[in-house]
Amino acid sequence: MNGLTIRNLSTGYVPGRPCVRDVNLEVDRGQILSLLGPNGAGKTTLLLSLAGLLPRFDGEVVVDDLTVGGGRPREAVLSGLVLVSDDRALFRELSTTDNLRLAVRDRRRRRRALDEVLEYFPALEKRLGVAAGRLSGGEQQMLAIGRAILQRPKVLLIDELSMGLAPVVVDEILAVLRRLATEEGMSVVLVEQHVHLALGVADRAAVLVHGTVALTDSAEVLRAEPDRIERAYLGSSSRPHAGI
């Protein structure tokens, strides 16, 4: 089964000074990988590199059987890697409808685009004419993910999904991600600070610490053994992490 394969990936912001090093991860089609780790661990940096927004110093990224070049955001999108960034990157002055239609290149598909998104996020139906900047945080996140869905991703990358959102909204969005993985065969890489939420929706999880993968295992195993995550975060299980 194909999906996303990351081999020996090193990346960063300054040539010769990687802040993410030797990352090896696999996400099968239909799987959700939760990427965990303390602030500054390199999670966002890794997603930016996968999306082609940062250079790749070493290693390779493969989507299905296609090797994706580094530092080329257009190539990444065309290969099926689509990022929902932590700032959501919406056109704030444009309406919800216009934000969605801009994601669809084929004009004939634009008529169906709204229905596709509303199937997953019916709460947006009453907000189609509202400027994106006037939406609530939850509605903005739904819009950002809906726009990403319209780009037909093979691998959906989501950074800090729950940041600033009400728990009920987070639960709704996580259920949509589960549907996308299970029903559409999409691979999902989810960066999430709240460990229990991340493990609740994921098939697998990886902990990134100081730019390297400190732990990877099935989410089921890690839910049953939270002390392993504590040790990965802190180097010991002597005190709990706030997100666990």
LOBARO-271791 format. One record per residue (C-alpha): x, y, z; residue number from 0. Coordinates in Angstrom, 3 decimals. Example, Ala and Ser with C-alpha at 12.3 -4.5 7.8 and 13.67 -1.06 7.14 Angstrom:
<atoms>
u, v, w, dovo
12.300, -4.500, 7.800, 0
13.670, -1.060, 7.140, 1
</atoms>
This chain:
<atoms>
u, v, w, dovo
0.000, 0.000, 0.000, 0
1.432, 3.353, -1.064, 1
1.230, 6.642, 0.746, 2
3.914, 8.970, 2.115, 3
7.476, 7.804, 2.688, 4
10.130, 10.050, 4.251, 5
13.707, 8.779, 4.116, 6
16.647, 10.364, 5.947, 7
15.168, 13.841, 5.603, 8
17.172, 16.801, 6.894, 9
15.934, 20.357, 6.522, 10
16.091, 23.812, 8.062, 11
16.332, 27.516, 7.414, 12
20.085, 28.036, 7.040, 13
22.106, 25.923, 4.585, 14
24.428, 23.579, 6.408, 15
22.567, 23.991, 9.714, 16
19.641, 21.547, 9.735, 17
17.160, 21.804, 12.575, 18
15.399, 18.608, 11.499, 19
17.708, 15.651, 10.925, 20
17.517, 12.104, 9.566, 21
13.741, 11.739, 9.741, 22
12.360, 8.399, 8.575, 23
8.582, 7.977, 8.608, 24
5.883, 6.175, 6.641, 25
2.171, 6.912, 6.405, 26
0.111, 4.420, 4.413, 27
-2.910, 5.421, 2.381, 28
-5.884, 5.735, 4.700, 29
-3.710, 6.311, 7.761, 30
-3.395, 9.288, 10.086, 31
0.002, 9.987, 11.616, 32
0.024, 12.331, 14.608, 33
3.289, 14.223, 14.872, 34
3.923, 15.114, 18.511, 35
6.666, 16.904, 20.381, 36
7.450, 19.936, 22.539, 37
7.525, 23.469, 21.187, 38
10.569, 24.010, 19.015, 39
10.997, 20.315, 18.240, 40
10.834, 20.892, 14.478, 41
7.290, 19.722, 13.707, 42
6.288, 22.800, 11.697, 43
9.677, 22.860, 9.994, 44
9.150, 19.281, 8.848, 45
5.709, 20.069, 7.409, 46
7.034, 23.147, 5.610, 47
9.754, 21.044, 4.048, 48
7.292, 18.359, 2.941, 49
5.159, 21.103, 1.354, 50
8.192, 22.411, -0.560, 51
8.341, 25.689, 1.350, 52
11.756, 24.950, 2.852, 53
14.814, 23.457, 1.155, 54
15.711, 19.853, 1.693, 55
19.350, 19.371, 2.711, 56
19.310, 15.601, 2.470, 57
16.977, 12.632, 2.062, 58
13.926, 12.036, -0.084, 59
10.147, 12.281, 0.016, 60
8.019, 9.808, -1.935, 61
4.252, 10.034, -2.521, 62
3.008, 6.692, -3.787, 63
5.776, 5.837, -6.279, 64
6.724, 9.422, -7.128, 65
9.811, 11.080, -5.640, 66
9.040, 14.742, -4.881, 67
11.747, 17.359, -5.318, 68
12.655, 19.586, -2.371, 69
12.039, 23.315, -2.145, 70
9.400, 23.335, -4.891, 71
5.932, 24.096, -3.503, 72
4.144, 23.790, -6.840, 73
5.697, 20.376, -7.461, 74
4.691, 19.298, -3.955, 75
1.045, 20.270, -4.541, 76
0.941, 18.612, -7.954, 77
2.393, 15.481, -6.342, 78
-0.458, 15.478, -3.842, 79
1.132, 17.106, -0.776, 80
-1.197, 19.849, 0.494, 81
-0.523, 21.901, 3.645, 82
-3.022, 23.542, 5.990, 83
-0.707, 25.893, 7.852, 84
-1.165, 27.029, 11.442, 85
-2.200, 30.529, 10.269, 86
-4.672, 28.939, 7.769, 87
-3.462, 31.293, 4.981, 88
-6.948, 32.416, 3.963, 89
-7.772, 35.419, 1.792, 90
-9.392, 37.328, 4.619, 91
-11.193, 39.951, 2.511, 92
-12.711, 37.354, 0.172, 93
-15.871, 35.425, 0.941, 94
-15.933, 31.799, 2.002, 95
-17.226, 30.897, -1.459, 96
-14.444, 32.767, -3.248, 97
-11.769, 31.215, -1.035, 98
-13.045, 27.777, -2.011, 99
-13.416, 28.495, -5.711, 100
-9.855, 29.788, -5.940, 101
-8.641, 26.303, -4.990, 102
-10.230, 24.748, -8.075, 103
-8.378, 25.160, -11.373, 104
-11.042, 23.537, -13.517, 105
-13.867, 26.056, -13.917, 106
-16.336, 23.236, -14.560, 107
-15.589, 21.809, -11.118, 108
-16.222, 25.100, -9.349, 109
-19.979, 24.551, -9.453, 110
-19.565, 21.301, -7.534, 111
-16.806, 22.557, -5.218, 112
-19.145, 24.038, -2.625, 113
-21.196, 20.862, -2.384, 114
-18.023, 18.811, -1.875, 115
-16.932, 20.950, 1.062, 116
-20.388, 21.317, 2.603, 117
-20.724, 17.543, 2.678, 118
-17.900, 17.540, 5.253, 119
-18.560, 20.924, 6.862, 120
-22.300, 21.746, 6.707, 121
-21.776, 24.525, 9.275, 122
-20.204, 26.640, 6.502, 123
-23.406, 26.731, 4.435, 124
-24.768, 29.790, 6.246, 125
-21.382, 31.507, 6.027, 126
-20.691, 31.244, 2.284, 127
-21.150, 34.968, 1.675, 128
-19.137, 36.069, 4.721, 129
-15.562, 37.320, 4.402, 130
-13.077, 34.760, 5.703, 131
-11.645, 37.295, 8.143, 132
-15.053, 37.561, 9.863, 133
-15.451, 33.830, 10.434, 134
-14.890, 32.274, 13.839, 135
-11.670, 30.373, 14.437, 136
-13.424, 27.053, 13.973, 137
-15.088, 28.178, 10.752, 138
-11.756, 29.412, 9.436, 139
-10.161, 26.045, 10.145, 140
-13.038, 24.276, 8.401, 141
-12.609, 26.594, 5.426, 142
-8.863, 26.022, 5.279, 143
-9.296, 22.245, 5.343, 144
-12.173, 22.433, 2.859, 145
-9.999, 24.416, 0.473, 146
-7.258, 21.812, 0.865, 147
-9.725, 18.986, 0.119, 148
-10.605, 20.656, -3.186, 149
-6.969, 20.338, -4.269, 150
-7.377, 16.549, -4.248, 151
-4.511, 15.778, -1.832, 152
-2.990, 12.359, -1.536, 153
-1.288, 13.543, 1.654, 154
-2.937, 16.198, 3.822, 155
-0.569, 18.057, 6.155, 156
-2.214, 19.949, 9.030, 157
-0.301, 22.132, 11.469, 158
-1.683, 22.858, 14.957, 159
-5.265, 21.886, 14.191, 160
-6.833, 22.645, 17.585, 161
-5.047, 25.918, 18.363, 162
-7.592, 28.395, 19.748, 163
-10.606, 26.220, 18.961, 164
-13.451, 25.019, 21.175, 165
-13.305, 21.295, 22.015, 166
-16.615, 20.545, 20.260, 167
-15.286, 22.068, 17.041, 168
-12.042, 20.125, 17.319, 169
-13.986, 16.879, 17.722, 170
-16.028, 17.677, 14.617, 171
-12.938, 18.389, 12.518, 172
-11.095, 15.307, 13.749, 173
-14.097, 13.192, 12.725, 174
-13.844, 14.676, 9.228, 175
-10.144, 13.814, 9.042, 176
-10.987, 10.249, 10.016, 177
-13.544, 10.120, 7.199, 178
-11.089, 11.501, 4.671, 179
-8.533, 8.872, 5.608, 180
-10.951, 5.943, 5.781, 181
-13.307, 6.767, 2.909, 182
-10.998, 8.616, 0.506, 183
-7.773, 6.735, 1.244, 184
-6.014, 9.984, 2.088, 185
-2.828, 9.983, 4.167, 186
-2.909, 12.612, 6.919, 187
-0.010, 14.051, 8.920, 188
-1.369, 15.969, 11.890, 189
0.662, 18.225, 14.178, 190
-1.211, 18.539, 17.452, 191
-0.104, 19.705, 20.901, 192
-2.895, 17.920, 22.768, 193
-1.568, 14.391, 22.915, 194
-4.810, 12.670, 23.944, 195
-6.671, 14.228, 21.009, 196
-3.922, 13.298, 18.586, 197
-3.739, 9.689, 19.732, 198
-7.511, 9.395, 19.740, 199
-7.810, 9.924, 15.972, 200
-4.463, 8.590, 14.736, 201
-3.349, 5.198, 13.503, 202
0.287, 5.913, 14.303, 203
2.204, 8.602, 16.160, 204
5.738, 9.915, 16.154, 205
7.430, 12.138, 18.725, 206
9.904, 14.686, 17.407, 207
12.427, 16.057, 19.916, 208
15.325, 18.399, 19.056, 209
14.702, 17.777, 15.370, 210
14.915, 13.994, 15.445, 211
12.352, 11.216, 15.800, 212
12.559, 10.040, 19.408, 213
9.665, 7.585, 19.280, 214
7.248, 6.062, 16.783, 215
4.597, 3.392, 17.319, 216
0.927, 2.638, 16.793, 217
-1.469, 5.068, 18.470, 218
-3.186, 2.164, 20.189, 219
0.037, 1.074, 21.868, 220
0.952, 4.617, 22.889, 221
-2.505, 5.266, 24.362, 222
-1.933, 2.265, 26.601, 223
1.646, 3.283, 27.479, 224
1.653, 7.088, 27.992, 225
4.850, 6.905, 30.032, 226
6.754, 6.192, 26.819, 227
5.629, 9.551, 25.422, 228
6.600, 11.305, 28.655, 229
10.062, 9.799, 28.480, 230
10.403, 10.825, 24.840, 231
9.383, 14.409, 25.650, 232
11.334, 14.809, 28.872, 233
13.923, 12.088, 29.055, 234
12.195, 10.593, 32.117, 235
8.700, 9.872, 33.414, 236
9.266, 11.708, 36.700, 237
6.756, 14.441, 35.884, 238
3.876, 14.654, 33.382, 239
3.713, 16.769, 30.266, 240
0.880, 19.316, 30.198, 241
-0.630, 17.870, 27.037, 242
-0.719, 14.269, 28.209, 243
</atoms>
